């Protein structure tokens, strides 16, 4: 009886996976449609417009998990088959525009930010709907736009300009791997040997800490050889031109160590030959700095002795993890305790059952005192997401707070995301 039950279980599982793969084959080509968008507006007001589109070879994402049910992020894109109105693809993400909206500048000034959204290429016409969260954390529709695949004018690209570099590529079956690409910023042709060495260093850093070190067989790491006109990163040295092709710079939003780039169109264009799902920008600087935006990109300076910043920022960009440290003088406004944050490792206790409540011992008090008794236990410790009161983290110390291993809660979320990408 047990054997028969198991047989039907695996038969059902196999049927489900095949059905989802069939969904991909029914609605999509094995290519990527790149949507070059402008995300515009000011505080509490935003617009989307698609400026250009182009097609790149192969779809690097999962062909099984086409719908994003994580409920993470500040934005969401949904793709519907035009003729049937069936939801065939969705993805959640965050953006530089959303972070800018929390600054004082956005109260009285309109901003215009580049974004590149990548979806599998539909075989037929499709409707794309853009969503963002309101102040209560609920999704609301911004705009819907039809993509006429047969009649679309796609941007022409020179594929010979950019060649990928294999750093840790264990399989060409990219749809069942997490594909990460490392992009060098601030390296000239004279820095070419250092660039390759730093790429290998970054690749090794990924597998220096669990759970990534335990999932090496699930991850491909690619490098994109690209040379800048000047050596180094803008924002610290006035001699370095901030208006470079990639536009990577310190001092984003007047936060000295925050490294970002607004030049998303150029960033993605140099990656047209790389199968990628996550971008890491490797900054040719030994000055502490970095950044990470969920399903957008991560940045990190180069520290030959420690990959903490790289892995910390990748925790943001890959798994949507929040910072677990607190400070009284945060450079960015807007942390709120009035709603339940979407980040899985931060809670306001407004809807804690959806977070890590299932991982807490029944004898552990909520909130949990920061004492030696609970030093290595999952709890609810006050102080997270830049504020000291009203927001809580799951562990006294974690890689999303300082240079220690990931806590059990963050580890679980990373493993969930790895499974999502690799099925």
N, C-alpha and C positions, 0 to 999 in steps of 0.2 A: 504493500500500500504506500509506504514511504517512497519507494523507488518510483512508483507510478506517479505520485504527486510531484516529485522532483522533475520527472520527464515533462509533465504538462507545464510546470513552472518555467523550465528552460525553453520549451517550445513557445510559450507565450512571450517570454523575454526576447527570444530571437525574432518572433513575428513583429514585436513592437519596434525593435531596432531596424529591421528591414523596411517596415512601413515608413519610419521617419526618413531613412535614406531614400526611399522611393519618393517621398515628398520633395526632397532636394532635387532629384533627377526630373521630377515632374515640372517644377517651377523655375529651376535655375540652370544656367550654364556653369561650367567649372571655371569661371572667371570672376574677377572682382570689379564691381562698379564703384568708382570713386566719385563722391559728391563733394564738390568744392563749394562750401557755403559761407555766407556772411551771417554772423550772429550779432545782432545789433540791438541797441536800446539804452536804457538807463536803469536806475533802481526801480524794481517792481514793474518794469515794462520791457518787453523784448520782441524781436522779430527775427525770422529766418528767411533767407533767400538763397536759392541755388544759383551760383554764378557760372560754373562750368562742370563738365563731367568728362571722365576718361576711363578706359578699360585697361586693366592689367591682367597678366597671365595668372591662371590658377586662383582658386579660392583657398586661403590658408586656414580658414576657420573650420569648426566642426560641421560635418554634414548631417549630424544627428541632432545636436542641440541647437536648433535654429531659433527657438524662442527663449528670451531672457526672462526668467521668472524670479530673479534674485531680489527685485525691488530695491536695488542699490542705486546710488547716483542722484544727480540733480536734473538730468535730462533723459529723454527716451525717444527713440525713433522706431516707428512701426511701419512695416511694408505689407501692403495688401495686394493680392491679385485683383486687377481692375475688373475683370469680367465676373468674378464670383464673390468679390469682397471678402475673401478668406485671408486671415492673417497668416503670412508665410515666413516672416522674419521680424525679429525685434532685438534691440540692444540698448542697454542703459549706459550712461557715461556722465562725466562732469566736464567742465570747461574753464578756460581762462576768463571768459566773459562772466561766468557765474561768480568767480572769485572777485573780479573787478566790481561787480554789482554791490559787493559788501563794503567798498571803500567810500570815503567821503566825496571823492570826485564824481561818483556815479549819481549823487543826489541832484546835481544841477547840469551835468554834462552827458551828452550821448556818446556812446562808444561803438566801435565797429570792429569785430574780431573775426579772424579767419578760423574756419573749422573744416576738417575733412572727415566725412563719414563714409565708411566702407561697407558695402553690402554685397552678397552674392549677386551676380548679374541675372536679372529676371529674363526669362525666355519671352514673355509677353509684357504688355503694358502693366504698369504697377502704380499704385497710389502710396505716397510716402507721407506719414503724419508725424509731426514734431510735437513733443510734449515737454513741459517743465513742471517743477513742483511749485506750489504756492506757499505762502507763509506758514500754513498749517501742515505742510508736508504732503499734500494731496496733489495728484497729477492733474494738469489741465492742458487742453489742446491749444496749440499756438497757430499752426497752419497745416494745411494739407496740399500736396502738390503731386500732379500726375507726371509720371515718367513714360514717355512714348519711346519705347526701346527701338522699334523699327525705324522711326523717323528722327531719332535723336542725332545731333551733331556732336561727336566726341572729339575732345582735344587730341591732337597728334603729338606723340612723344618720341624722343630719340632714345631708344633702348640701349644703344651702343655706348652711351656716356657713362653708365653706372653699372658696375659689376659687383655682386655680393662676394663676401669672404666667409668661408665656412669655419666657424670656431669650435662648435660642439654640435655637429649635425649627425645624429645616429640613425636617422631614417628619412627617406624622401617622401614618406607617406605623411605629408604635412597636415592633413585633416585630422589626424589622430595624435598630434603633438601640439604642445604650446610652443609657438614660434616667436622668439624674441630677437629683435635686431638692435645692435649697438651702433649708434651713429656718432662719429667723432666730430667735435666742434672745437675750432681754434687750433687745428693742426695744419701747418703748411707742408709743402712737399719736402722741405728740409726736415720736418718732424716725422717722416714716414716710418722710420724704424721704431720710434717711440710710440707712434700711433698703433702699430701692430702689436707691440709689447703691451701697451695699455689695454687694448681690446682683449688680449689673452688673459690679462690680470682680471678684468671685469668678468670675463666668462668664468674664471676660477672662483671669483668671489661668490657667484650665484650658488655654487655647490659647496660653499664653506659652512653654511648654516642650514639646519633642518627647518622646515620640512623639504626645502628645495634640494638639499643634499641627499635626501631619501627618494627623490623622484627624478633622478637624472635621466632615466630612460624615457621620461615623458616630455622632455624639454629639448628643443633645438635652439641653438644660439648662433645667430648669423652676425656678421659685421658688414658694414657698408663703407668701403674706402671712399672718403671724400676729403678734399683739401680746401682749406680756407685761405684767404688772401693774407691774413695776419695771424700770427701765433699768439694764443691766449684768448681770454674771454673778456668781453666788454663789461663795463659797469664798475670796475675797480680802478683801471688805468685809463686815464683820459686819452691816451695815445692810441687806444684800440677803437676802431670805428664800430659803433653800435649798429650801424645800418648795413651789416653784412648780409650775405645771401641767406644764411640760417637765422641770423638775428638773435643768437643766444646771448643772454646778458645777466649779470648779477643785478641786485637792487630793484627787482620787480616790485611794483607797487610800494616803492620806498622801503622795502625790507632788504637790508644789505646783503644777506646770505641767500636770498631767494632767487634761484636761477631758472629763468623761463625763456621761451621764445614765442612771439606772436605770429611768426612766419610759417604757418602750418602748410600753406600751399607748396612752398619750396621744400620744406622738410619731407613731405610725402612724395614729392616728385623725384627726389634722388633715390627713393626706395622702390622704384617701379619694377625692378628685377628681383626683389627680395620677397619671399613669402613670409609675411609677418602679421602678428596680432598685437604685440606689445612693443613699444619703442622705448629705448633707453638712450639718452643723449649723454655721451661721455665728454666731459668738459676738460680741456687742456689747461688745468689750473690746480695748484696745490693749496689754494685758499679755500677753507671750509665753506661749503655751500651745496645746495641741491633743491629739488622740489619733486612733487609727484601729484598728478591729477588722474583720477580714476578713468581708465580706458581712453586716455588722452596721450600722455607720455610721462616719463620720469627723467630727471637730470641728476647728475652727481659729479662733484669734483673728483680728482684722482688722488687717492691716498694709498701709496704702495703697501702700507702696513695694515690697512684696515678697510674692509668693505662695508662697515656698518651703515654709512649714509646711503650707499647704493641700495642695499637690501631694505632699509627703512623706507626710502622713497618708492621702491618697487612695491612695497606693501600697500602704499596708497594707490598707485596706478594700476596694479594688477588685481588686488583683492578688495579694494575700496575700504581699507582699514583707516580708522581715524587716529590722529595723534593722541597719545595717552598722557602727555605731560600738561601741566598747567602753568600759567604765567599771568601776572597782574597787568602787564603792559603789552598785550598782543598787538601786533602791527595791523591785523585785519579785524574789522568789526564784524559782529553778527552772530557769535556763538549764542545759542538760545537754549534755555532749559524748559521752555513752555511746551514743547512737543517731544516725541520720541525721535532721536536722531536716526537717520537711515543707516549709519555706520554700525556694523554688527558688534564692534568691540567698545562701543560707548552707549551709555543709557542715561536717561533722565528719570527712570523708574515709572514713566507714564504708561508704558506698555512693555514691561520687562519680560513677559512670558514669551515674546518673540525674539529674545536675545539669548543669553547664556544661563537662564534660570535652571535649565535641566542639568547643568554641570556643577551646581553648587550642592555641597553636603547639607543635609537637613539641620545639622548642628551649627552651621555657619550663620551668624547674624547678618541681616541686611538693613542698612548699610553695614559694612565690615570695617572694624577698626584696623588702622595701619600699625599692627603690632607684630612682634616676633612669632606669636602663636599662629598667625595667618600668613606668614611670609611666603610659603610655598603652596598656598591653597587658592583655588578660584573663589572669588568673593565679589563684593561690590564696594570698591574703594573710591572715596570722593576725590575729585580732582582729575579732569580729563578735558580734551578738546580746548585747551588754552585757558580754561577757567578753574578756579579753586573750589567753587561751591555750586552744587546743583547738577553736576554731571559726573558720572562714575565710570571707572575702568574695571576690568575683570581680574587684574592681577596687580600686586604691589609694584612689580617691575617687569618690563617686557621690552622687546626690541622696538616697539612703537613708542617707547618712552626713553630708553637709553640703550647702551651697548651691552645687551644681554640676550639670551635666546628668546624666540617668540614664546608667548604664554600658550597654554592649552586652547584657549578660545580663538586666538589669532591663527594658531596652527590648524584648527578645525576649518576655519573659513578659507584659508589658503588651499587646503586639500580639497575642499568642495569646489573651488574655482578650477583647480587643476583637473579634476574629474570632468567638469563642465566642458573644458576646452579639448580634452583628450578622448572623449567618447565618440 
